[in-house]
């Protein structure tokens, strides 16, 4: 009887340890997809309420084939009053993004129109290309556009 009293708690602890320690205990997630093409030489121009963004698409091989898998782009934007700009070197807070489809990818690179109706603002932009399965590529360089 004494052995049974020791055996039941030992057995219970052993089963509990096995259940708690077996397997990976993390929430499920989808693996991220790798996508390497990115925008280089990003330039912006304000024209009557929209910002025209242009840039080159550069990929690992440097050929036109790098643009084939591009399904669109995501343009992150931030804006600050012209009279109250962020300090030089300070991180930029992006207000959101606009997503565009494959129509923005041309034979010459990227060309898209981003709404920017307010004058007397400093706009910041960076662009990520989107590939198959909504994989997002690396960011372009950030550009600053002062609209007076």
Secondary structure, 3 states (H helix, E strand, C coil): CHHHHHHHHHHHHHHHHHHHHCCCCCCCCCCCCCCCCEEEEEEEEEECCEEEEEEEEECCCCCCHHHHCCCEEEEEEEEEECCCCCCCCCCCCCCEEEEECHHHEECCEEEEEEECCCCCEEEEEEEEEECHHHCEEEECCCEEEEEC
